[in-house]
Every structure is written in C-alpha cells, then in structure tokens.
Amino acid sequence: QSALTQPRSVSGSPGQSVTISCTGTSSDVGGYNHVSWYQQHPGKAPKLMIYDVSKRPSGVPDRFSGSKSGNTASLTVAGLQAEDEADYYCCSYAGRDTFGVFGTGTKVTVL
Amino acid sequence: EVQLLESGGGLVQPGGSLRLSCAASGFTFGDCAMNWVRQAPGKGLEWVSTISSSGGSTYYADSVKGRFTISRDNSKNTLYLQMNSLGAEDTAIYYCAKSPVSSSIATFDYWGQGSLATVSS
C-alpha cells in the first residue's frame, strides 16, 4: 500500500488560509469516509485535528476544517496563527487487509 | 485524563527482538481498539498495527506482517507489540494510539509520547 500523496510544504501569512491536499485512490480515500488529519509539532506526538473527513474533536478550533472530493481529501486552516506552524498528516482507512495508510506529510510555515 | 505510556524501547542488534508495552489510563480500555504507529527519524508516520477492543481481530502493515505481533491484556489496561527479526528499517519512534469508541475506523484520538527502538550493530 503506497502512502497518500500530500504537498511537501505550504505557507501563508498570519490571518490567511491554507489548504493541504491528500490524494489517494478509490481503495482508500475515495472508498471510505474515514479520513483523519493530524498535527505534529517538532519533537511532539501527533494530535488529531479532523476525523471522518470533516468532524472536529472537542477542543480543536473551528479554524480547522476538512472535506473530500473523489480520491482527494483536504484540510483547510483559516486565519493562520503562529502556533499552526507544524507538520500535518492525513490518514485513511483502506479496507480490512490494509487497514490504515498515512499521507507523506506537509510542513505548514507561517510567514 | 487519557494517558498512554509506552515502554520497552532500546537498542537491539539486527535480527533481534523487542517487546513494547503501553500502559493506558483515564478511559475504559476494553471499549477501544488500540494501535501502534511508528515514525522513522526525520520521516513521516506509518501505521503499523491495530487490535480490536476484545483482541479478537488484529491487522498489520505489510512491512511488519509475520514479524510483529500485537496483543492486549484488558485486565491490566496494557497494549503490547512483540517485534521479531528486526532490521535497520524498523528503527523508529513507536507510538501507542487509541481509537475512539465511535464507529470511526483508522482514527487515532489520543497518542502516547512514543518509545524509540533502534536497530543497529
């Protein structure tokens, strides 16, 4: 199972919005509504930001939103803040044999 | 407060074995599927293995199938990962992660701080 494809990096100024794409296939992203997104700061454990494509866990700011179209899922961060600078990973369910597959990761830089 | 505390990592020679443990607290352990996710130094996240809440179903990444075994002891609130025939490619931080009780699959809502396993001669 190949990793899902994410852009290596995206950047934006404070207050702007950035969108991270996560491209898979009909066997993973396109086949199930079980896409999640994780934020990871350097030296820290990942943190769940979005699950089931667009649901936000309690405590996650509503600046973070998720969506999906076909085989591509997206995470949008609106109103960028300095603390949003981190690595972001998508993950998708990929069926009983493969189960889970992560994306390649995207570094978000706040200019 | 949910807490996941991994232990058992360390330095092992190629071909050797390690057993990781993850002590869980702050939630009903027996209600949740549990997972191992790893991250090689400077690299991205890789899903390794998942076990159902009862322990009756297990799932493995192709890269570890036949070498790693996930298990759990619900009476001790502890998750395990037995790693055999280790190679340099297994060097990574191994994170224990819980899944939510909901029907969401392959979702990891809480993570431990990780345990570093280094395979080197």
Boltz contact constraints between the chains, C-beta under 6 A:
constraints:
  - contact:
      token1: [A, 34]
      token2: [B, 105]
      max_distance: 6.0
  - contact:
      token1: [A, 34]
      token2: [B, 106]
      max_distance: 6.0
  - contact:
      token1: [A, 36]
      token2: [B, 107]
      max_distance: 6.0
  - contact:
      token1: [A, 45]
      token2: [B, 111]
      max_distance: 6.0
  - contact:
      token1: [A, 45]
      token2: [B, 113]
      max_distance: 6.0
  - contact:
      token1: [A, 46]
      token2: [B, 111]
      max_distance: 6.0
  - contact:
      token1: [A, 48]
      token2: [B, 109]
      max_distance: 6.0
  - contact:
      token1: [A, 51]
      token2: [B, 104]
      max_distance: 6.0
  - contact:
      token1: [A, 51]
      token2: [B, 107]
      max_distance: 6.0
  - contact:
      token1: [A, 52]
      token2: [B, 104]
      max_distance: 6.0
  - contact:
      token1: [A, 89]
      token2: [B, 45]
      max_distance: 6.0
  - contact:
      token1: [A, 93]
      token2: [B, 105]
      max_distance: 6.0
  - contact:
      token1: [A, 93]
      token2: [B, 106]
      max_distance: 6.0
  - contact:
      token1: [A, 99]
      token2: [B, 50]
      max_distance: 6.0
  - contact:
      token1: [A, 99]
      token2: [B, 59]
      max_distance: 6.0
  - contact:
      token1: [A, 100]
      token2: [B, 47]
      max_distance: 6.0
  - contact:
      token1: [A, 100]
      token2: [B, 106]
      max_distance: 6.0
  - contact:
      token1: [A, 102]
      token2: [B, 45]
      max_distance: 6.0
  - contact:
      token1: [A, 104]
      token2: [B, 44]
      max_distance: 6.0
  - contact:
      token1: [A, 105]
      token2: [B, 44]
      max_distance: 6.0
